[in-house]
Protein backbone atom coordinates (compact mmCIF):
# COMPACT_ATOMS: atom_id res chain seq x y z
CA UNK A 1 0.00 0.00 0.00
CA UNK A 2 2.98 2.33 0.33
CA UNK A 3 2.85 3.21 -3.38
CA UNK A 4 -0.70 4.49 -2.85
CA UNK A 5 0.38 6.58 0.16
CA UNK A 6 3.26 8.04 -1.83
CA UNK A 7 0.95 8.83 -4.75
CA UNK A 8 -1.46 10.63 -2.45
CA UNK A 9 1.37 12.55 -0.83
CA UNK A 10 2.69 13.52 -4.27
CA UNK A 11 -0.67 14.98 -5.27
CA UNK A 12 -0.81 16.98 -2.06
CA UNK A 13 2.75 18.26 -2.43
CA UNK A 14 2.17 19.30 -6.04
CA UNK A 15 -0.64 21.61 -4.94
CA UNK A 16 1.59 23.42 -2.45
CA UNK A 17 3.60 26.21 -3.99
CA UNK A 18 4.57 28.35 -1.02
CA UNK A 19 8.14 28.87 0.15
CA UNK A 20 10.51 29.50 2.95
CA UNK A 21 11.95 32.76 4.04
CA UNK A 22 13.34 34.92 1.25
CA UNK A 23 15.63 37.85 1.32
CA UNK A 24 15.10 41.24 -0.19
CA UNK A 25 16.16 42.46 -3.61
CA UNK A 26 19.23 44.59 -3.26
CA UNK A 27 20.76 46.94 -5.82
CA UNK A 28 20.43 46.42 -9.52
CA UNK A 29 24.06 46.23 -10.52
CA UNK A 30 25.37 43.04 -12.05
CA UNK A 31 28.19 41.39 -10.13
CA UNK A 32 31.65 41.95 -11.49
CA UNK A 33 34.05 39.30 -12.65
CA UNK A 34 35.27 37.25 -9.68
CA UNK A 35 38.29 38.43 -7.72
CA UNK A 36 41.76 37.12 -8.29
CA UNK A 37 42.66 33.77 -6.78
CA UNK A 38 43.14 34.10 -3.05
CA UNK A 39 40.61 36.90 -2.62
CA UNK A 40 37.55 36.11 -0.55
CA UNK A 41 33.86 36.05 -1.31
CA UNK A 42 33.52 39.12 0.90
CA UNK A 43 36.05 40.97 -1.28
CA UNK A 44 33.93 40.10 -4.29
CA UNK A 45 30.86 41.51 -2.53
CA UNK A 46 32.80 44.69 -1.72
CA UNK A 47 33.78 45.06 -5.37
CA UNK A 48 30.07 44.96 -6.17
CA UNK A 49 29.29 47.75 -3.70
CA UNK A 50 28.57 45.77 -0.55
CA UNK A 51 30.46 45.35 2.72
CA UNK A 52 30.59 43.25 5.86
CA UNK A 53 32.34 42.27 9.06
CA UNK A 54 31.71 38.53 8.88
CA UNK A 55 33.64 35.51 7.64
CA UNK A 56 33.21 31.77 7.31
CA UNK A 57 34.78 29.93 10.21
CA UNK A 58 34.21 27.33 12.92
CA UNK A 59 32.57 28.86 15.98
CA UNK A 60 32.95 27.95 19.65
CA UNK A 61 30.26 25.25 19.25
CA UNK A 62 32.29 23.49 16.56
CA UNK A 63 29.86 24.48 13.80
CA UNK A 64 31.07 25.90 10.52
CA UNK A 65 29.19 29.04 9.61
CA UNK A 66 29.45 32.82 9.87
CA UNK A 67 31.26 34.60 12.70
CA UNK A 68 31.86 38.31 13.30
CA UNK A 69 35.37 39.64 12.70
CA UNK A 70 35.08 42.49 15.20
CA UNK A 71 32.80 43.49 18.11
CA UNK A 72 29.32 44.69 17.14
CA UNK A 73 26.43 46.33 18.95
CA UNK A 74 22.78 45.40 18.61
CA UNK A 75 21.47 46.97 15.42
CA UNK A 76 24.83 47.13 13.66
CA UNK A 77 24.88 45.96 10.02
CA UNK A 78 27.10 42.87 9.80
CA UNK A 79 26.72 42.22 6.08
CA UNK A 80 25.30 44.21 3.17
CA UNK A 81 24.84 42.48 -0.18
CA UNK A 82 23.66 44.52 -3.19
CA UNK A 83 20.49 43.14 -4.72
CA UNK A 84 22.23 42.90 -8.07
CA UNK A 85 24.48 40.21 -6.59
CA UNK A 86 21.56 38.00 -5.57
CA UNK A 87 19.62 35.47 -7.64
CA UNK A 88 15.82 35.51 -7.34
CA UNK A 89 12.87 33.51 -8.56
CA UNK A 90 11.32 35.09 -11.63
CA UNK A 91 7.98 36.25 -10.27
CA UNK A 92 6.30 39.21 -11.90
CA UNK A 93 7.56 42.64 -10.87
CA UNK A 94 9.92 45.45 -11.81
CA UNK A 95 13.09 44.43 -13.63
CA UNK A 96 15.40 46.30 -11.29
CA UNK A 97 16.69 44.71 -8.12
CA UNK A 98 17.65 41.07 -7.76
CA UNK A 99 18.66 39.17 -10.89
CA UNK A 100 15.95 36.80 -12.09
CA UNK A 101 17.66 33.44 -12.01
CA UNK A 102 15.47 31.25 -14.17
CA UNK A 103 15.57 31.19 -17.99
CA UNK A 104 12.66 33.05 -19.69
CA UNK A 105 10.98 29.76 -20.63
CA UNK A 106 10.81 28.69 -16.93
CA UNK A 107 8.45 31.47 -15.76
CA UNK A 108 5.47 29.15 -15.35
CA UNK A 109 7.39 26.62 -13.25
CA UNK A 110 7.45 26.61 -9.42
CA UNK A 111 9.71 29.19 -7.77
CA UNK A 112 12.24 26.65 -6.53
CA UNK A 113 12.52 25.06 -9.98
CA UNK A 114 13.14 28.50 -11.49
CA UNK A 115 15.96 29.11 -9.01
CA UNK A 116 17.48 25.69 -9.60
CA UNK A 117 17.50 26.17 -13.37
CA UNK A 118 19.01 29.62 -12.89
CA UNK A 119 21.80 28.14 -10.78
CA UNK A 120 22.55 25.54 -13.45
CA UNK A 121 22.54 28.20 -16.18
CA UNK A 122 25.01 30.40 -14.30
CA UNK A 123 27.39 27.83 -12.83
CA UNK A 124 30.02 28.47 -15.51
CA UNK A 125 29.45 32.20 -15.93
CA UNK A 126 32.44 34.23 -14.64
CA UNK A 127 30.09 36.74 -13.00
CA UNK A 128 28.61 34.06 -10.76
CA UNK A 129 31.10 31.22 -10.45
CA UNK A 130 32.80 32.55 -7.31
CA UNK A 131 29.46 32.61 -5.47
CA UNK A 132 28.18 29.24 -6.70
CA UNK A 133 31.57 27.55 -6.25
CA UNK A 134 31.58 28.66 -2.60
CA UNK A 135 28.84 26.15 -1.77
CA UNK A 136 29.87 23.01 0.12
CA UNK A 137 28.48 19.60 -0.79
CA UNK A 138 24.68 19.42 -0.88
CA UNK A 139 23.16 18.02 2.33
CA UNK A 140 21.91 14.46 2.60
CA UNK A 141 18.11 14.57 2.33
CA UNK A 142 15.58 11.85 3.20
CA UNK A 143 14.21 11.83 -0.38
CA UNK A 144 17.44 10.13 -1.51
CA UNK A 145 17.47 7.45 1.19
CA UNK A 146 16.55 3.79 0.78
CA UNK A 147 13.32 2.51 2.33
CA UNK A 148 15.16 0.57 5.04
CA UNK A 149 17.07 3.71 6.05
CA UNK A 150 13.90 5.82 6.14
CA UNK A 151 12.47 3.36 8.64
CA UNK A 152 14.97 4.77 11.15
CA UNK A 153 12.67 7.79 11.50
CA UNK A 154 10.19 5.41 13.18
CA UNK A 155 7.39 7.39 11.54
CA UNK A 156 5.41 6.06 8.56
CA UNK A 157 3.98 9.49 7.71
CA UNK A 158 7.50 10.89 7.43
CA UNK A 159 8.48 8.04 5.11
CA UNK A 160 5.54 8.87 2.88
CA UNK A 161 6.50 12.55 2.79
CA UNK A 162 10.08 11.70 1.85
CA UNK A 163 8.87 9.47 -0.97
CA UNK A 164 6.39 12.11 -2.11
CA UNK A 165 9.16 14.71 -2.26
CA UNK A 166 11.21 12.44 -4.53
CA UNK A 167 8.29 11.84 -6.89
CA UNK A 168 7.49 15.56 -6.93
CA UNK A 169 11.08 16.32 -7.87
CA UNK A 170 11.05 13.80 -10.71
CA UNK A 171 7.84 15.30 -12.09
CA UNK A 172 9.24 18.84 -11.92
CA UNK A 173 12.31 17.74 -13.88
CA UNK A 174 10.03 16.39 -16.59
CA UNK A 175 8.04 19.65 -16.57
CA UNK A 176 11.24 21.69 -16.93
CA UNK A 177 12.47 19.53 -19.79
CA UNK A 178 9.10 19.85 -21.55
CA UNK A 179 9.13 23.66 -21.14
CA UNK A 180 12.66 23.83 -22.58
CA UNK A 181 11.66 21.66 -25.55
CA UNK A 182 8.49 23.65 -26.22
CA UNK A 183 10.40 26.93 -26.16
CA UNK A 184 13.00 25.50 -28.56
CA UNK A 185 15.54 27.35 -26.44
CA UNK A 186 19.07 27.69 -27.75
CA UNK A 187 20.46 27.92 -24.22
CA UNK A 188 21.26 25.35 -23.02
CA UNK A 189 21.86 23.42 -26.21
CA UNK A 190 21.74 20.18 -24.22
CA UNK A 191 19.38 20.03 -21.25
CA UNK A 192 20.83 19.36 -17.81
CA UNK A 193 20.80 15.85 -16.41
CA UNK A 194 18.40 14.85 -13.66
CA UNK A 195 21.40 14.45 -11.33
CA UNK A 196 22.41 18.08 -11.96
CA UNK A 197 18.82 19.20 -11.40
CA UNK A 198 18.65 17.35 -8.06
CA UNK A 199 21.93 18.94 -6.98
CA UNK A 200 20.64 22.42 -7.73
CA UNK A 201 17.27 21.78 -6.04
CA UNK A 202 18.95 20.50 -2.86
CA UNK A 203 20.95 23.74 -2.62
CA UNK A 204 17.92 25.92 -3.38
CA UNK A 205 15.88 24.19 -0.69
CA UNK A 206 18.60 24.54 1.93
CA UNK A 207 20.01 27.97 0.99
CA UNK A 208 17.28 30.25 -0.35
CA UNK A 209 15.72 33.02 1.70
CA UNK A 210 12.25 34.55 1.58
CA UNK A 211 11.81 38.30 1.75
CA UNK A 212 9.25 40.97 0.93
CA UNK A 213 10.92 43.29 -1.56
CA UNK A 214 7.89 45.58 -1.46
CA UNK A 215 7.75 47.78 -4.57
CA UNK A 216 10.66 45.85 -6.13
CA UNK A 217 8.54 42.78 -6.72
CA UNK A 218 6.75 41.66 -3.55
CA UNK A 219 7.60 38.31 -1.97
CA UNK A 220 10.73 36.88 -3.60
CA UNK A 221 12.99 33.97 -2.86
CA UNK A 222 16.66 34.76 -3.13
CA UNK A 223 20.08 33.15 -3.11
CA UNK A 224 22.46 35.56 -1.37
CA UNK A 225 26.27 35.31 -1.40
CA UNK A 226 27.95 34.70 1.98
CA UNK A 227 24.77 35.36 3.95
CA UNK A 228 23.66 31.85 2.97
CA UNK A 229 26.54 30.47 5.05
CA UNK A 230 24.86 31.48 8.32
CA UNK A 231 23.45 28.77 10.57
CA UNK A 232 19.86 28.52 11.84
CA UNK A 233 18.84 29.47 15.37
CA UNK A 234 15.36 29.97 16.81
CA UNK A 235 16.91 32.72 18.96
CA UNK A 236 19.25 34.21 16.34
CA UNK A 237 22.05 36.70 16.80
CA UNK A 238 21.05 38.50 13.57
CA UNK A 239 18.13 39.23 11.25
CA UNK A 240 18.07 40.15 7.57
CA UNK A 241 15.87 42.63 5.73
CA UNK A 242 15.78 45.06 2.85
CA UNK A 243 18.10 47.89 3.87
CA UNK A 244 17.11 51.52 4.06
CA UNK A 245 18.44 52.16 0.57
CA UNK A 246 16.08 49.53 -0.81
CA UNK A 247 18.96 48.23 -2.90
CA UNK A 248 20.68 45.76 -0.58
CA UNK A 249 19.99 42.86 1.75
CA UNK A 250 21.27 43.78 5.21
CA UNK A 251 22.12 41.33 7.98
CA UNK A 252 21.93 43.15 11.35
CA UNK A 253 22.90 42.08 14.87
CA UNK A 254 20.04 41.47 17.33
CA UNK A 255 22.37 41.69 20.34
CA UNK A 256 25.90 42.73 21.21
CA UNK A 257 28.53 40.42 19.72
CA UNK A 258 32.20 39.85 20.36
CA UNK A 259 34.81 38.94 17.76
CA UNK A 260 34.39 35.28 16.81
CA UNK A 261 30.78 35.02 17.97
CA UNK A 262 28.49 33.03 15.62
CA UNK A 263 26.18 34.97 13.32
CA UNK A 264 22.90 33.06 13.10
CA UNK A 265 19.44 33.83 11.82
CA UNK A 266 16.11 32.00 11.60
CA UNK A 267 15.42 29.77 8.61
CA UNK A 268 11.73 29.94 9.44
CA UNK A 269 9.22 28.78 12.05
CA UNK A 270 9.12 25.16 10.93
CA UNK A 271 8.81 21.78 12.69
CA UNK A 272 11.79 19.45 12.77
CA UNK A 273 10.53 17.20 10.00
CA UNK A 274 10.59 20.17 7.62
CA UNK A 275 14.24 20.87 8.46
CA UNK A 276 15.08 17.20 7.98
CA UNK A 277 13.27 16.95 4.63
CA UNK A 278 14.60 20.13 3.02
CA UNK A 279 17.73 21.19 4.94
CA UNK A 280 19.29 17.92 6.05
CA UNK A 281 19.58 18.77 9.76
CA UNK A 282 17.43 18.71 12.90
CA UNK A 283 17.49 21.66 15.35
CA UNK A 284 17.68 21.08 19.07
CA UNK A 285 14.97 22.48 21.36
CA UNK A 286 12.94 23.79 18.43
CA UNK A 287 9.97 25.79 19.84
CA UNK A 288 8.07 25.20 16.60
CA UNK A 289 8.41 21.43 16.65
CA UNK A 290 5.42 19.24 17.43
CA UNK A 291 4.20 15.66 17.47
CA UNK A 292 0.83 15.23 15.79
CA UNK A 293 -1.72 12.93 17.36
CA UNK A 294 -5.42 12.23 16.87
CA UNK A 295 -8.00 12.31 19.64
CA UNK A 296 -8.73 8.66 18.91
CA UNK A 297 -5.10 7.79 19.57
CA UNK A 298 -5.10 9.72 22.85
CA UNK A 299 -8.22 7.88 24.00
CA UNK A 300 -6.65 4.55 23.08
CA UNK A 301 -3.57 5.43 25.12
CA UNK A 302 -5.66 6.37 28.16
CA UNK A 303 -7.68 3.17 27.94
CA UNK A 304 -4.58 0.98 27.64
CA UNK A 305 -2.94 2.79 30.54
CA UNK A 306 -6.02 2.25 32.72
CA UNK A 307 -6.45 5.97 33.35
CA UNK A 308 -9.37 6.61 35.76
CA UNK A 309 -12.59 7.02 33.77
CA UNK A 310 -10.96 6.04 30.47
CA UNK A 311 -12.87 3.63 28.27
CA UNK A 312 -16.23 4.67 29.70
CA UNK A 313 -16.90 7.28 27.04
CA UNK A 314 -20.56 8.30 27.07
CA UNK A 315 -22.08 8.24 23.60
CA UNK A 316 -23.72 11.65 23.97
CA UNK A 317 -20.48 13.30 25.02
CA UNK A 318 -18.56 11.62 22.22
CA UNK A 319 -21.10 12.84 19.67
CA UNK A 320 -20.66 16.38 21.01
CA UNK A 321 -16.89 16.16 20.63
CA UNK A 322 -17.23 14.74 17.12
CA UNK A 323 -19.51 17.62 16.15
CA UNK A 324 -16.90 20.08 17.40
CA UNK A 325 -14.48 18.77 14.78
CA UNK A 326 -11.71 18.00 17.26
CA UNK A 327 -12.00 14.24 16.74
CA UNK A 328 -11.22 14.62 13.04
CA UNK A 329 -8.19 16.85 13.53
CA UNK A 330 -4.53 15.99 13.80
CA UNK A 331 -3.59 17.73 17.03
CA UNK A 332 -0.06 19.14 17.57
CA UNK A 333 1.60 18.34 20.88
CA UNK A 334 4.35 20.87 21.63
CA UNK A 335 7.07 20.74 24.27
CA UNK A 336 5.45 23.40 26.47
CA UNK A 337 1.76 23.06 25.72
CA UNK A 338 -0.94 20.68 24.47
CA UNK A 339 -3.52 21.95 21.97
CA UNK A 340 -6.53 23.66 23.52
CA UNK A 341 -8.89 21.47 21.50
CA UNK A 342 -7.51 18.32 23.12
CA UNK A 343 -7.98 19.74 26.62
CA UNK A 344 -11.55 20.75 25.82
CA UNK A 345 -12.35 17.30 24.40
CA UNK A 346 -10.99 15.53 27.49
CA UNK A 347 -12.97 17.86 29.75
CA UNK A 348 -16.10 16.73 27.92
CA UNK A 349 -15.23 13.03 27.86
CA UNK A 350 -13.68 12.27 31.24
CA UNK A 351 -16.28 11.91 34.04
CA UNK A 352 -16.04 14.62 36.70
CA UNK A 353 -12.95 16.01 35.01
CA UNK A 354 -10.91 18.74 36.65
CA UNK A 355 -8.02 20.74 35.24
CA UNK A 356 -5.55 18.53 37.11
CA UNK A 357 -7.22 15.36 35.82
CA UNK A 358 -7.14 16.52 32.20
CA UNK A 359 -3.51 17.62 32.42
CA UNK A 360 -2.51 14.27 33.89
CA UNK A 361 -4.46 12.50 31.13
CA UNK A 362 -2.43 14.26 28.44
CA UNK A 363 0.78 13.51 30.38
CA UNK A 364 -0.11 9.80 30.44
CA UNK A 365 -0.88 9.89 26.70
CA UNK A 366 2.56 11.42 26.05
CA UNK A 367 4.22 8.62 28.05
CA UNK A 368 2.25 6.05 26.08
CA UNK A 369 3.23 7.60 22.73
CA UNK A 370 6.90 7.64 23.71
CA UNK A 371 6.77 4.01 24.84
CA UNK A 372 5.48 2.93 21.42
CA UNK A 373 8.76 3.84 19.70
CA UNK A 374 10.93 0.76 19.03
CA UNK A 375 13.93 2.40 20.71
CA UNK A 376 14.24 4.46 23.87
CA UNK A 377 15.56 7.98 24.20
CA UNK A 378 18.61 6.62 26.02
CA UNK A 379 19.33 4.16 23.21
CA UNK A 380 19.05 6.90 20.59
CA UNK A 381 21.47 9.12 22.50
CA UNK A 382 23.94 6.24 22.74
CA UNK A 383 23.83 5.82 18.95
CA UNK A 384 24.60 9.50 18.39
CA UNK A 385 27.35 9.52 21.03
CA UNK A 386 29.07 6.36 19.81
CA UNK A 387 32.50 7.21 18.31
CA UNK A 388 32.53 3.86 16.49
CA UNK A 389 29.16 4.31 14.76
CA UNK A 390 29.23 3.27 11.10
CA UNK A 391 25.80 4.69 10.31
CA UNK A 392 25.55 7.06 7.34
CA UNK A 393 24.88 10.75 7.93
CA UNK A 394 21.33 10.36 6.63
CA UNK A 395 20.54 7.62 9.13
CA UNK A 396 22.01 9.65 11.99
CA UNK A 397 19.78 12.53 10.86
CA UNK A 398 16.72 10.32 11.32
CA UNK A 399 17.92 9.09 14.71
CA UNK A 400 18.21 12.73 15.76
CA UNK A 401 14.71 13.42 14.41
CA UNK A 402 13.06 10.63 16.38
CA UNK A 403 15.12 11.46 19.48
CA UNK A 404 13.94 15.08 19.48
CA UNK A 405 10.34 13.88 19.26
CA UNK A 406 10.79 11.66 22.29
CA UNK A 407 12.42 14.52 24.18
CA UNK A 408 9.42 16.69 23.29
CA UNK A 409 6.97 14.11 24.65
CA UNK A 410 9.02 13.74 27.85
CA UNK A 411 9.19 17.48 28.34
CA UNK A 412 5.46 17.98 27.80
CA UNK A 413 4.57 15.10 30.11
CA UNK A 414 6.69 16.52 32.92
CA UNK A 415 5.38 20.06 32.39
CA UNK A 416 1.77 18.90 32.62
CA UNK A 417 2.36 16.72 35.69
CA UNK A 418 4.01 19.64 37.48
CA UNK A 419 1.17 21.96 36.51
CA UNK A 420 -1.43 19.44 37.71
CA UNK A 421 0.16 19.57 41.18
CA UNK A 422 -0.01 23.36 41.17
CA UNK A 423 -3.74 23.17 40.33
CA UNK A 424 -4.31 21.13 43.46
CA UNK A 425 -2.36 23.58 45.64
CA UNK A 426 -3.06 26.96 44.06
CA UNK A 427 -5.76 26.90 41.35
CA UNK A 428 -5.56 30.60 40.52
CA UNK A 429 -1.81 30.51 40.05
CA UNK A 430 -2.06 27.33 37.98
CA UNK A 431 -4.80 28.79 35.79
CA UNK A 432 -2.60 31.75 34.99
CA UNK A 433 0.30 29.42 34.15
CA UNK A 434 -1.91 27.30 31.90
CA UNK A 435 -3.18 30.34 30.02
CA UNK A 436 0.41 31.48 29.54
CA UNK A 437 1.39 28.10 28.15
CA UNK A 438 -1.56 28.00 25.75
CA UNK A 439 -0.82 31.54 24.60
CA UNK A 440 2.82 30.64 23.95
CA UNK A 441 1.89 27.68 21.75
CA UNK A 442 3.15 28.62 18.31
CA UNK A 443 0.81 28.30 15.32
CA UNK A 444 1.95 25.69 12.85
CA UNK A 445 4.04 27.29 10.09
CA UNK A 446 3.38 26.47 6.46
CA UNK A 447 6.20 24.09 5.65
CA UNK A 448 5.62 23.58 1.94
CA UNK A 449 8.82 23.57 -0.10
CA UNK A 450 7.52 21.71 -3.11
Secondary structure, 3 states (H helix, E strand, C coil): CHHHHHHHHHHHHHCCCCCCCCCCCCCCCCCCCCCCCCCCHHHHHHHCCCEECEEEEECCCCCEEEEECCCECCCCEEEEEEHHHEEECCCCCCCCCCEECCCHHHCCCCHHHHHHHHHHHHCCCHHHHHHHHCCCCCCCCHHHCCHHHHHHHCCHHHHHHHHHHHHHHHHHHHHHHHHHHHHCCCCCCCCCCHHHHHHHHHHHHHHCEEEECHHHCCEEEEEECCHHHCEECCCCCEEEEECCCCCEEEEEECCCECCCCEEEECCCCCCHHHHHHHCCCCCCCCCCCCEEEEHHHHHHHHHHCCCCCCCCCCHHHHHHHHHHCHHHCEEEECCCCCCHHHHHHHHHHCCCCCHHHHHHHHHHHHHHHHHCCCCCHHHHHHHHHCCCCCCCHHHHHHHHHHHHHHHHHHHHHHHHHHHHHHHHHCHHHHHHHHHHHHHHCCCCCCCCCC
